[in-house]
Amino acid sequence: MSEDQVARNLKGMDDLDFTGWNNADWDGVFAHHHTADVLVDWKGTPPTHGIQEHIGAMKEYVASAGGTPPQIVSHPIGFGSGEWTCVIGEFEDGSRMVTVAKWKDGAIAEEYIWA
C-alpha cells in the first residue's frame, strides 16, 4: 500500500470524525467510512460486529452523554503504515482518544478505540 493510500485513509478518518461523528450523521458519512462487517473494540466494551451494531452502540453512548456527540476538534497526531492508521482525536474539553484502524478498500474494517 502506498503512502498515497495512507494519506487517503487519514483524510477519511478526518471526514469520519469531523463530519460523520460531530454531526451524528450515522447512516451517511459515518457508515460510509466503515465496511458493512466492521469489527469495533471500543474502550474495552464487548466488540461490535457490523456497522449497524456499531452505530447502535454509538447512539447509546451519545444518548448517555446528553444527546449530542462530544465534538472532536482536531487530530493533532495521525500516521499510518500499510492498511493501518492511528489518530489522536482531541475533544473540545481537551480530553483525547486514540483510534487505530485497519482499512479495506477505503473503509474501516477493524477499529480499536481508547478514550
N, CA, C and O atoms as a MOPAC input file, in Angstrom:
PM7 MOZYME 1SCF
protein

 N      0.85400 1    -1.17600 1     0.00000 1
 C      0.00000 1     0.00000 1     0.00000 1
 C      0.89500 1     1.23200 1     0.00000 1
 O      1.88500 1     1.28300 1     0.73000 1
 N      0.55900 1     2.19800 1    -0.79400 1
 C      1.38800 1     3.38200 1    -0.96000 1
 C      1.12200 1     4.41300 1     0.13000 1
 O      0.13200 1     4.34500 1     0.85700 1
 N      2.04800 1     5.37500 1     0.21600 1
 C      1.84600 1     6.49000 1     1.13100 1
 C      0.60600 1     7.27600 1     0.74200 1
 O     -0.05500 1     7.85200 1     1.60600 1
 N      0.27700 1     7.31000 1    -0.55300 1
 C     -0.94600 1     7.98700 1    -1.00800 1
 C     -2.17900 1     7.34000 1    -0.38500 1
 O     -3.11100 1     8.03800 1     0.01500 1
 N     -2.18800 1     6.01400 1    -0.30300 1
 C     -3.33200 1     5.31800 1     0.28500 1
 C     -3.44400 1     5.62900 1     1.76800 1
 O     -4.54600 1     5.83900 1     2.27400 1
 N     -2.31800 1     5.66100 1     2.47100 1
 C     -2.33600 1     6.02000 1     3.89200 1
 C     -2.88700 1     7.43100 1     4.04900 1
 O     -3.71400 1     7.67500 1     4.92700 1
 N     -2.43800 1     8.36500 1     3.20600 1
 C     -2.92900 1     9.74500 1     3.26900 1
 C     -4.44200 1     9.80000 1     3.01300 1
 O     -5.15200 1    10.54700 1     3.68700 1
 N     -4.93500 1     9.02500 1     2.05500 1
 C     -6.38700 1     8.98600 1     1.78600 1
 C     -7.14200 1     8.42700 1     2.99300 1
 O     -8.20500 1     8.93300 1     3.35300 1
 N     -6.59500 1     7.39300 1     3.61000 1
 C     -7.25400 1     6.81700 1     4.77900 1
 C     -7.27800 1     7.81500 1     5.94100 1
 O     -8.27100 1     7.89700 1     6.66400 1
 N     -6.18700 1     8.57400 1     6.12400 1
 C     -6.17700 1     9.58800 1     7.17900 1
 C     -7.18300 1    10.69400 1     6.88200 1
 O     -7.81200 1    11.20900 1     7.80600 1
 N     -7.34900 1    11.07000 1     5.61600 1
 C     -8.37900 1    12.05100 1     5.24700 1
 C     -9.77200 1    11.47600 1     5.51300 1
 O    -10.67900 1    12.19400 1     5.93300 1
 N     -9.93100 1    10.16700 1     5.26200 1
 C    -11.19200 1     9.50700 1     5.57500 1
 C    -11.50200 1     9.56500 1     7.05800 1
 O    -12.65400 1     9.75400 1     7.44900 1
 N    -10.47400 1     9.40200 1     7.88800 1
 C    -10.66700 1     9.48200 1     9.33400 1
 C    -11.07300 1    10.90100 1     9.73900 1
 O    -11.91100 1    11.07700 1    10.62300 1
 N    -10.48300 1    11.91200 1     9.09800 1
 C    -10.89200 1    13.29700 1     9.36000 1
 C    -12.37200 1    13.47400 1     9.04100 1
 O    -13.12000 1    14.02200 1     9.85100 1
 N    -12.79900 1    13.01600 1     7.86800 1
 C    -14.19900 1    13.14600 1     7.46700 1
 C    -15.11300 1    12.38400 1     8.42000 1
 O    -16.16900 1    12.88300 1     8.80900 1
 N    -14.70800 1    11.18400 1     8.79100 1
 C    -15.49500 1    10.36100 1     9.71300 1
 C    -15.73000 1    11.10100 1    11.02200 1
 O    -16.86600 1    11.19000 1    11.48800 1
 N    -14.66300 1    11.63500 1    11.62200 1
 C    -14.79600 1    12.28300 1    12.92600 1
 C    -15.40400 1    13.67800 1    12.83900 1
 O    -16.36300 1    13.98400 1    13.54700 1
 N    -14.84800 1    14.52800 1    11.96800 1
 C    -15.25800 1    15.92800 1    11.94000 1
 C    -16.62600 1    16.14300 1    11.29800 1
 O    -17.31500 1    17.10900 1    11.62700 1
 N    -17.02500 1    15.26300 1    10.39100 1
 C    -18.32400 1    15.40800 1     9.73800 1
 C    -19.31400 1    14.35500 1    10.23100 1
 O    -20.39600 1    14.69800 1    10.70800 1
 N    -18.95100 1    13.07200 1    10.12100 1
 C    -19.86800 1    11.99800 1    10.49800 1
 C    -20.18400 1    11.97300 1    11.98300 1
 O    -21.35200 1    12.00300 1    12.37300 1
 N    -19.14400 1    11.91900 1    12.82000 1
 C    -19.33800 1    11.84700 1    14.27300 1
 C    -19.89400 1    13.16500 1    14.81500 1
 O    -20.92300 1    13.16500 1    15.49100 1
 N    -19.23400 1    14.27600 1    14.53000 1
 C    -19.63500 1    15.55000 1    15.11600 1
 C    -21.07500 1    15.93700 1    14.76700 1
 O    -21.74200 1    16.60900 1    15.55400 1
 N    -21.55400 1    15.52100 1    13.59900 1
 C    -22.91700 1    15.84500 1    13.18000 1
 C    -23.90500 1    14.70200 1    13.37300 1
 O    -25.06100 1    14.79500 1    12.96000 1
 N    -23.44200 1    13.62000 1    14.00600 1
 C    -24.28800 1    12.43600 1    14.21700 1
 C    -24.91700 1    11.97600 1    12.90400 1
 O    -26.09000 1    11.60300 1    12.86900 1
 N    -24.13700 1    12.00400 1    11.83400 1
 C    -24.59200 1    11.56300 1    10.51100 1
 C    -24.32800 1    10.05900 1    10.39200 1
 O    -23.49000 1     9.62000 1     9.60300 1
 N    -25.05200 1     9.29200 1    11.18400 1
 C    -24.78100 1     7.86200 1    11.34600 1
 C    -24.92600 1     7.07400 1    10.05100 1
 O    -24.03800 1     6.29600 1     9.70100 1
 N    -26.01500 1     7.26100 1     9.34500 1
 C    -26.28300 1     6.44000 1     8.16400 1
 C    -25.66500 1     7.00100 1     6.89400 1
 O    -25.72500 1     6.35800 1     5.84600 1
 N    -25.07500 1     8.17800 1     6.96400 1
 C    -24.42500 1     8.80200 1     5.81800 1
 C    -22.91500 1     8.68000 1     5.91900 1
 O    -22.34300 1     7.62600 1     5.63900 1
 N    -22.27900 1     9.76700 1     6.32200 1
 C    -20.81400 1     9.83700 1     6.36900 1
 C    -20.23500 1     8.77900 1     7.30900 1
 O    -19.27000 1     8.10200 1     6.95100 1
 N    -20.80400 1     8.62800 1     8.49200 1
 C    -20.26800 1     7.67800 1     9.46700 1
 C    -20.26600 1     6.26000 1     8.89000 1
 O    -19.24300 1     5.57800 1     8.93600 1
 N    -21.38800 1     5.81700 1     8.35400 1
 C    -21.48600 1     4.47500 1     7.77900 1
 C    -20.58700 1     4.32600 1     6.55500 1
 O    -19.98900 1     3.27000 1     6.35100 1
 N    -20.48900 1     5.37100 1     5.74400 1
 C    -19.68500 1     5.33600 1     4.51900 1
 C    -18.22200 1     4.96000 1     4.78800 1
 O    -17.58600 1     4.30700 1     3.96100 1
 N    -17.69700 1     5.36800 1     5.92700 1
 C    -16.28200 1     5.13900 1     6.22800 1
 C    -16.02800 1     3.82700 1     6.97800 1
 O    -14.92600 1     3.61000 1     7.48300 1
 N    -17.02700 1     2.95800 1     7.05500 1
 C    -16.87700 1     1.63600 1     7.67700 1
 C    -17.37000 1     0.57000 1     6.69900 1
 O    -18.27400 1     0.81400 1     5.90100 1
 N    -16.76300 1    -0.61000 1     6.77500 1
 C    -17.27800 1    -1.73300 1     5.99200 1
 C    -18.56600 1    -2.23900 1     6.65200 1
 O    -18.80800 1    -1.98100 1     7.83100 1
 N    -19.37300 1    -2.94900 1     5.89500 1
 C    -20.63200 1    -3.48800 1     6.42600 1
 C    -20.38800 1    -4.43500 1     7.59500 1
 O    -21.20600 1    -4.52600 1     8.51000 1
 N    -19.24600 1    -5.14500 1     7.55900 1
 C    -18.95100 1    -6.14600 1     8.59400 1
 C    -17.87900 1    -5.68200 1     9.58200 1
 O    -17.18000 1    -6.51000 1    10.16400 1
 N    -17.74300 1    -4.36100 1     9.77700 1
 C    -16.71100 1    -3.79600 1    10.63300 1
 C    -16.74400 1    -4.39500 1    12.04000 1
 O    -17.80900 1    -4.64600 1    12.60400 1
 N    -15.54800 1    -4.61400 1    12.59000 1
 C    -15.36700 1    -5.06100 1    13.97200 1
 C    -14.85000 1    -3.86400 1    14.74600 1
 O    -13.83400 1    -3.28000 1    14.36800 1
 N    -15.53300 1    -3.48100 1    15.83400 1
 C    -15.10700 1    -2.32500 1    16.61700 1
 C    -14.98000 1    -2.71400 1    18.08500 1
 O    -15.92400 1    -3.20600 1    18.70300 1
 N    -13.77800 1    -2.47700 1    18.62500 1
 C    -13.49100 1    -2.66300 1    20.04800 1
 C    -13.36900 1    -1.26400 1    20.62900 1
 O    -12.39800 1    -0.55600 1    20.36200 1
 N    -14.36100 1    -0.86700 1    21.42600 1
 C    -14.44900 1     0.49400 1    21.92700 1
 C    -14.32800 1     0.53000 1    23.44000 1
 O    -15.21800 1     0.07000 1    24.15500 1
 N    -13.21900 1     1.08000 1    23.92300 1
 C    -12.99500 1     1.29800 1    25.34800 1
 C    -13.17600 1     0.04100 1    26.18900 1
 O    -13.62800 1     0.12500 1    27.33100 1
 N    -12.83500 1    -1.11400 1    25.64800 1
 C    -12.90600 1    -2.33600 1    26.42800 1
 C    -14.29500 1    -2.92100 1    26.59100 1
 O    -14.45900 1    -3.91100 1    27.30300 1
 N    -15.31000 1    -2.33100 1    25.94400 1
 C    -16.64600 1    -2.91600 1    25.99200 1
 C    -16.66800 1    -4.10400 1    25.03500 1
 O    -15.76700 1    -4.23500 1    24.20600 1
 N    -17.66200 1    -4.96300 1    25.12700 1
 C    -17.71100 1    -6.06600 1    24.16300 1
 C    -17.69300 1    -5.52500 1    22.73500 1
 O    -18.41900 1    -4.58000 1    22.42900 1
 N    -16.88200 1    -6.10200 1    21.86100 1
 C    -16.79500 1    -5.60500 1    20.48000 1
 C    -18.13300 1    -5.68100 1    19.75900 1
 O    -18.95300 1    -6.56400 1    20.01000 1
 N    -18.32400 1    -4.72900 1    18.85600 1
 C    -19.49800 1    -4.77900 1    17.99000 1
 C    -19.08000 1    -5.39600 1    16.66400 1
 O    -17.92500 1    -5.29100 1    16.25200 1
 N    -20.02600 1    -6.03500 1    16.00700 1
 C    -19.79500 1    -6.69100 1    14.71800 1
 C    -20.82400 1    -6.15800 1    13.72500 1
 O    -22.02500 1    -6.38500 1    13.87500 1
 N    -20.34000 1    -5.45200 1    12.71800 1
 C    -21.23200 1    -4.89300 1    11.70600 1
 C    -21.52400 1    -3.42700 1    11.96600 1
 O    -21.55600 1    -2.98200 1    13.11300 1
 N    -21.73600 1    -2.68200 1    10.89100 1
 C    -21.92600 1    -1.24000 1    11.00700 1
 C    -23.18000 1    -0.88400 1    11.78800 1
 O    -23.15000 1     0.07200 1    12.56200 1
 N    -24.27200 1    -1.60100 1    11.62400 1
 C    -25.49800 1    -1.24800 1    12.34900 1
 C    -25.33100 1    -1.43600 1    13.85500 1
 O    -25.84800 1    -0.63700 1    14.63500 1
 N    -24.62300 1    -2.47100 1    14.27200 1
 C    -24.37200 1    -2.68000 1    15.70000 1
 C    -23.45400 1    -1.57200 1    16.23700 1
 O    -23.65600 1    -1.08100 1    17.34800 1
 N    -22.45300 1    -1.18400 1    15.45000 1
 C    -21.55200 1    -0.10000 1    15.84600 1
 C    -22.32400 1     1.21700 1    15.97300 1
 O    -22.16000 1     1.93900 1    16.95600 1
 N    -23.15600 1     1.52700 1    14.99100 1
 C    -23.96600 1     2.74700 1    15.04600 1
 C    -24.87700 1     2.71600 1    16.27200 1
 O    -25.01700 1     3.72500 1    16.96400 1
 N    -25.48900 1     1.57800 1    16.54300 1
 C    -26.35400 1     1.45700 1    17.72000 1
 C    -25.60300 1     1.74500 1    19.01200 1
 O    -26.11300 1     2.44300 1    19.88800 1
 N    -24.40000 1     1.21100 1    19.13100 1
 C    -23.58600 1     1.44900 1    20.33200 1
 C    -23.20700 1     2.91900 1    20.45800 1
 O    -23.19800 1     3.46600 1    21.56100 1
 N    -22.89500 1     3.56100 1    19.33500 1
 C    -22.52800 1     4.98300 1    19.37600 1
 C    -23.73400 1     5.85300 1    19.71100 1
 O    -23.59900 1     6.83700 1    20.43800 1
 N    -24.91300 1     5.50300 1    19.19100 1
 C    -26.13200 1     6.23800 1    19.53500 1
 C    -26.42100 1     6.12000 1    21.02900 1
 O    -26.80100 1     7.10400 1    21.66300 1
 N    -26.24300 1     4.91800 1    21.60100 1
 C    -26.45500 1     4.72600 1    23.03900 1
 C    -25.47700 1     5.56900 1    23.84400 1
 O    -25.85400 1     6.19700 1    24.83300 1
 N    -24.20800 1     5.58000 1    23.41100 1
 C    -23.20400 1     6.38200 1    24.10500 1
 C    -23.57600 1     7.86500 1    24.06900 1
 O    -23.52900 1     8.54400 1    25.09500 1
 N    -23.94100 1     8.36400 1    22.89600 1
 C    -24.29800 1     9.77700 1    22.74100 1
 C    -25.51000 1    10.10700 1    23.60800 1
 O    -25.53600 1    11.15700 1    24.24900 1
 N    -26.50600 1     9.23700 1    23.64100 1
 C    -27.68800 1     9.46700 1    24.48200 1
 C    -27.28600 1     9.57100 1    25.95300 1
 O    -27.79800 1    10.42200 1    26.68000 1
 N    -26.36800 1     8.70400 1    26.39100 1
 C    -25.93200 1     8.72100 1    27.79000 1
 C    -25.07900 1     9.95200 1    28.10600 1
 O    -24.93600 1    10.33100 1    29.26800 1
 N    -24.51200 1    10.57600 1    27.06000 1
 C    -23.66800 1    11.76000 1    27.24200 1
 C    -24.45300 1    13.05400 1    27.05500 1
 O    -23.85800 1    14.12800 1    26.96700 1
 N    -25.77800 1    12.96600 1    26.99200 1
 C    -26.58800 1    14.16600 1    26.90000 1
 C    -27.26900 1    14.39000 1    25.56400 1
 O    -27.99000 1    15.37400 1    25.40100 1
 N    -27.05700 1    13.49800 1    24.60000 1
 C    -27.78000 1    13.58700 1    23.34200 1
 C    -27.03800 1    14.23400 1    22.19300 1
 O    -27.51400 1    14.19500 1    21.05900 1
 N    -25.88700 1    14.82700 1    22.45400 1
 C    -25.07500 1    15.43500 1    21.39600 1
 C    -23.68100 1    14.82200 1    21.46500 1
 O    -23.09400 1    14.74500 1    22.54500 1
 N    -23.14500 1    14.38500 1    20.32900 1
 C    -21.79900 1    13.80500 1    20.37700 1
 C    -20.78100 1    14.80700 1    20.91400 1
 O    -20.78600 1    15.96700 1    20.50300 1
 N    -19.90600 1    14.37800 1    21.82800 1
 C    -18.79700 1    15.25400 1    22.22400 1
 C    -18.01300 1    15.61300 1    20.95600 1
 O    -17.63600 1    14.72700 1    20.18900 1
 N    -17.77200 1    16.88800 1    20.74100 1
 C    -17.17900 1    17.35400 1    19.48800 1
 C    -15.67000 1    17.10900 1    19.42400 1
 O    -14.92200 1    17.49100 1    20.32400 1
 N    -15.25000 1    16.46900 1    18.34800 1
 C    -13.82800 1    16.25300 1    18.07800 1
 C    -13.35700 1    17.47500 1    17.29200 1
 O    -13.88400 1    17.77300 1    16.22000 1
 N    -12.35400 1    18.18300 1    17.83800 1
 C    -11.91300 1    19.43100 1    17.21300 1
 C    -10.61100 1    19.29700 1    16.42800 1
 O    -10.31200 1    20.13400 1    15.57700 1
 N     -9.83900 1    18.25500 1    16.70600 1
 C     -8.58800 1    18.10200 1    15.95500 1
 C     -8.07900 1    16.67100 1    16.02500 1
 O     -8.46400 1    15.88100 1    16.88700 1
 N     -7.20600 1    16.37800 1    15.09000 1
 C     -6.38500 1    15.16800 1    15.08300 1
 C     -4.93200 1    15.64900 1    15.10900 1
 O     -4.28700 1    15.71100 1    14.06300 1
 N     -4.41100 1    15.98900 1    16.29100 1
 C     -3.05700 1    16.54100 1    16.34500 1
 C     -1.97300 1    15.55100 1    15.93000 1
 O     -0.87800 1    15.95500 1    15.53900 1
 N     -2.27500 1    14.26300 1    16.01200 1
 C     -1.33100 1    13.23200 1    15.58900 1
 C     -2.08000 1    12.24200 1    14.71800 1
 O     -3.14900 1    11.76200 1    15.09400 1
 N     -1.53000 1    11.94000 1    13.57300 1
 C     -2.09700 1    10.94700 1    12.67600 1
 C     -0.98800 1    10.35600 1    11.82700 1
 O     -0.18700 1    11.08700 1    11.24500 1
 N     -0.94100 1     9.03800 1    11.75700 1
 C      0.07400 1     8.37800 1    10.94700 1
 C     -0.44300 1     7.01700 1    10.53200 1
 O     -1.47700 1     6.56100 1    11.02100 1
 N      0.26700 1     6.37800 1     9.64300 1
 C     -0.15900 1     5.06300 1     9.20400 1
 C      0.95100 1     4.29600 1     8.53800 1
 O      2.00900 1     4.83500 1     8.21200 1
 N      0.68400 1     3.03200 1     8.34600 1
 C      1.60500 1     2.14200 1     7.65400 1
 C      0.77100 1     1.03700 1     7.02600 1
 O      0.00600 1     0.34800 1     7.70100 1
 N      0.93700 1     0.88600 1     5.72200 1
 C      0.17200 1    -0.14300 1     5.04000 1
 C     -1.31600 1     0.11100 1     5.16200 1
 O     -1.79700 1     1.19700 1     4.84000 1
 N     -2.04700 1    -0.89600 1     5.63000 1
 C     -3.50400 1    -0.77100 1     5.74700 1
 C     -3.95300 1    -0.22000 1     7.10100 1
 O     -5.15100 1    -0.17100 1     7.38000 1
 N     -3.01100 1     0.19300 1     7.94000 1
 C     -3.32000 1     0.66700 1     9.29000 1
 C     -3.12300 1     2.16800 1     9.42600 1
 O     -2.20300 1     2.73600 1     8.83700 1
 N     -3.99000 1     2.81300 1    10.20700 1
 C     -3.79700 1     4.20600 1    10.60400 1
 C     -3.98800 1     4.31700 1    12.10900 1
 O     -4.61000 1     3.47000 1    12.75000 1
 N     -3.42400 1     5.39900 1    12.65000 1
 C     -3.60500 1     5.72200 1    14.06000 1
 C     -3.77500 1     7.23200 1    14.16300 1
 O     -2.96400 1     7.98500 1    13.62400 1
 N     -4.81800 1     7.67700 1    14.84500 1
 C     -5.02200 1     9.10600 1    15.08200 1
 C     -5.33500 1     9.34400 1    16.55300 1
 O     -5.93400 1     8.51200 1    17.23400 1
 N     -4.90500 1    10.51400 1    17.01300 1
 C     -5.31600 1    11.00800 1    18.31900 1
 C     -6.41900 1    12.01900 1    18.03200 1
 O     -6.20900 1    12.98000 1    17.29300 1
 N     -7.57800 1    11.80400 1    18.60800 1
 C     -8.68000 1    12.75100 1    18.47700 1
 C     -8.76400 1    13.59000 1    19.72800 1
 O     -8.77500 1    13.06100 1    20.83900 1
 N     -8.82300 1    14.90200 1    19.55300 1
 C     -8.91900 1    15.80000 1    20.69500 1
 C    -10.31400 1    16.41700 1    20.73700 1
 O    -10.80100 1    16.95100 1    19.74000 1
 N    -10.94700 1    16.33300 1    21.90700 1
 C    -12.28800 1    16.86800 1    22.10500 1
 C    -12.23200 1    18.31600 1    22.57600 1
 O    -11.18700 1    18.80000 1    23.01200 1
 N    -13.36900 1    19.00200 1    22.48300 1
 C    -13.46500 1    20.41100 1    22.90200 1
 C    -12.96700 1    20.62900 1    24.32400 1
 O    -12.37200 1    21.66600 1    24.61400 1
 N    -13.20000 1    19.66900 1    25.21400 1
 C    -12.81000 1    19.83800 1    26.61300 1
 C    -11.33700 1    19.49500 1    26.87000 1
 O    -10.87900 1    19.53500 1    28.01200 1
 N    -10.59500 1    19.15600 1    25.79900 1
 C     -9.17600 1    18.83400 1    25.93700 1
 C     -8.88900 1    17.36200 1    26.14000 1
 O     -7.73100 1    16.95100 1    26.07300 1
 N     -9.91600 1    16.55300 1    26.38600 1
 C     -9.68800 1    15.11300 1    26.52800 1
 C     -9.34300 1    14.53000 1    25.16200 1
 O     -9.58900 1    15.15200 1    24.12900 1
 N     -8.77400 1    13.33600 1    25.17000 1
 C     -8.31000 1    12.72400 1    23.92200 1
 C     -8.71600 1    11.26300 1    23.83800 1
 O     -9.01800 1    10.61300 1    24.83900 1
 N     -8.71200 1    10.77600 1    22.61300 1
 C     -8.91600 1     9.35100 1    22.36500 1
 C     -7.91300 1     8.92300 1    21.30000 1
 O     -7.40500 1     9.73800 1    20.53000 1
 N     -7.64800 1     7.64200 1    21.28000 1
 C     -6.76500 1     7.05200 1    20.27000 1
 C     -7.59500 1     6.07600 1    19.45900 1
 O     -8.31200 1     5.24400 1    20.01500 1
 N     -7.49400 1     6.18300 1    18.13100 1
 C     -8.18800 1     5.26200 1    17.24500 1
 C     -7.18200 1     4.61600 1    16.31000 1
 O     -6.49400 1     5.29500 1    15.54700 1
 N     -7.10600 1     3.29900 1    16.38100 1
 C     -6.28700 1     2.51400 1    15.45900 1
 C     -7.26000 1     1.80400 1    14.53000 1
 O     -8.18700 1     1.13200 1    14.98200 1
 N     -7.04200 1     1.95900 1    13.22500 1
 C     -7.98400 1     1.40000 1    12.25700 1
 C     -7.25600 1     0.61600 1    11.17200 1
 O     -6.19500 1     1.01800 1    10.69300 1
 N     -7.84800 1    -0.50700 1    10.79900 1
 C     -7.39200 1    -1.29500 1     9.65200 1
 C     -8.36900 1    -1.01900 1     8.52300 1
 O     -9.57800 1    -1.18900 1     8.68300 1
 N     -7.84300 1    -0.59400 1     7.37900 1
 C     -8.66100 1    -0.17600 1     6.24800 1
 C     -8.68800 1    -1.24600 1     5.16900 1
 O     -7.70200 1    -1.94300 1     4.93000 1
 N     -9.84500 1    -1.35600 1     4.52400 1
 C    -10.01100 1    -2.26600 1     3.38600 1
 C    -10.81500 1    -1.52900 1     2.32600 1
 O    -11.95100 1    -1.12200 1     2.57100 1
 N    -10.23200 1    -1.36100 1     1.16400 1
 C    -10.91700 1    -0.69400 1     0.04400 1
 C    -11.49500 1     0.67000 1     0.43600 1
 O    -12.61100 1     1.00800 1     0.04300 1
 N    -10.73300 1     1.45000 1     1.21300 1
 C    -11.14200 1     2.80900 1     1.56000 1
 C    -12.10700 1     2.93900 1     2.70900 1
 O    -12.62100 1     4.03000 1     2.95700 1
 N    -12.37300 1     1.84400 1     3.42900 1
 C    -13.28300 1     1.89300 1     4.57700 1
 C    -12.66100 1     1.12300 1     5.74400 1
 O    -11.83000 1     0.23800 1     5.54000 1
 N    -13.06300 1     1.46000 1     6.94600 1
 C    -12.53200 1     0.80700 1     8.14100 1
 C    -13.16000 1    -0.56300 1     8.29800 1
 O    -14.38100 1    -0.70200 1     8.36200 1
 N    -12.29100 1    -1.58600 1     8.36100 1
 C    -12.74000 1    -2.96700 1     8.55200 1
 C    -12.59800 1    -3.40400 1    10.01100 1
 O    -13.35200 1    -4.25200 1    10.48900 1
 N    -11.62300 1    -2.81600 1    10.71500 1
 C    -11.40400 1    -3.06100 1    12.14800 1
 C    -11.06300 1    -1.72900 1    12.78700 1
 O    -10.33900 1    -0.92000 1    12.20800 1
 N    -11.59400 1    -1.50000 1    13.99800 1
 C    -11.34500 1    -0.23700 1    14.68300 1
 C    -11.18600 1    -0.50500 1    16.17100 1
 O    -11.99000 1    -1.20900 1    16.78100 1
 N    -10.13200 1     0.07000 1    16.74500 1
 C     -9.80800 1    -0.08000 1    18.16300 1
 C     -9.70100 1     1.32200 1    18.75700 1
 O     -8.84500 1     2.10700 1    18.35100 1
 N    -10.57200 1     1.63700 1    19.71900 1
 C    -10.68200 1     2.99500 1    20.24600 1
 C    -10.47400 1     2.98100 1    21.77400 1
 O    -11.08600 1     2.20200 1    22.50500 1
 N     -9.58900 1     3.87200 1    22.21100 1
 C     -9.35100 1     4.05500 1    23.65000 1
 C     -9.56400 1     5.51700 1    23.98400 1
 O     -9.07000 1     6.40100 1    23.28600 1
 N    -10.30700 1     5.77000 1    25.06300 1
 C    -10.55100 1     7.16600 1    25.47400 1
 C    -10.24500 1     7.31500 1    26.95500 1
 O    -10.38200 1     8.40700 1    27.50700 1

